[in-house]
Amino acid sequence: MLSLNFAIFLNLRRLSVSDAELPGVLRQARAEYLAGDNRLYLCAAQPCCDQVRFDNSEITLETASREAGLTISKTGCQGPCKQAPILSLRIGERNQMFAEVATEKDWRAVLFAAWDAMS
């Protein structure tokens, strides 16, 4: 059975899943999250998307992805909205969340951290 907090979380995001569907949905989400060796996740939900002050257009993200050598994906809410904008970096099995990544300088620092972690 879904916990009350998780049910509220899903409801706030207008997501609906039954107790029977949840294990399959979670398996699918996990497989997507772990796809590839390295990945950077950029929150594109509110309030993050309103606080980003760097170009996060698809073409710019594709270029940054090639330059950094990792997949960059836009996501829904990652959780800590009070610290928006949020990025999460996964290198293999290791994860790191970055908060308040708002400026071009912040964005480049995270890309450098990703490149450094992959070296």
Buried (B, 14 or more C-beta within 10 A) or exposed (E): EEEEEEBEBBEEEEEEBEEEEBEEEEEEEEEEBEEEEBBBBBBBBEBBBEBBBBEBEEEEBEEBBEEBEBBBBBBEBBEEBEBBBBBBBBBEEEEEBBBBBBEEEBBEEBBEBBBEBBE
